[in-house]
Amino acid sequence: MTSIKPTMRAKSVFLKTARGRKPSSQRWLHRQLNDPYVQEARAKGFRSRAAFKLIQLNEKFHFLKPGITLIDLGAAPGGWAQVAVQKINPRQTGGKVVGIDLLEIEPLSDALLIQGDFLELDQRQKIKALINEGAQVVISDMAASTIGHAGTDHLRTIALAEMAFQFAKEVLTSGGTFISKVFQGGTDPELLKLMKRHFKTIKHMKPQASRKESPEMYVVALGFHQ
């Protein structure tokens, strides 16, 4: 599974009719129809184009290994979990892929998927009960609902990243990896300071599969220690 750039190069698709569609809906649909990552995701059977973000992060940092336990926060619709299952191969190696999201996630072979609010203590306890001896990787693609105000949207996303980090500290084994979505500009300085106390290396990356106009990027923390 090595596809930093999509191999498909389809001709541009145009909407046959815009009747009844708002301009914003027309733009979104046109973008979806002509997005090479959307086309490649369909060709490879991935549930979302976001699968390529995790593939590209892993090609850079090599954290997905057979037999590990991985927790996927904000897992719907399941594209990241699909990639994780392919790399970890739980059925053959005894590893685990556990995912949670507020939205219902279609069942996925060899993954344990929970519909629930990660911010609620009982849901976090449910995850811990499934992983027994801890996890080697915690990934978070959680994103707060945006309101269009950059400052507020940034604070909401950072709050989710901080919650994910606090949880990662509780479940990661020595040498573990934590990855979380943040906004462009990087991780909040206070959160970054906390992370540096518990990880050997911290990097930021915007995968090629992230849309150019999107402000998202990811913080990648490697080498966990208490």
PyMOL commands that set and color helices and strands:
alter all, ss='L'
color gray80, all
select helices_A, chain A and resi 23-34+36-44+51-61+79-88+90-93+121-131+150-171+189-196
alter helices_A, ss='H'
color red, helices_A
select strands_A, chain A and resi 69-73+96-101+112-115+135-140+172-183+199-205+216-224
alter strands_A, ss='S'
color yellow, strands_A
deselect
rebuild
show_as cartoon
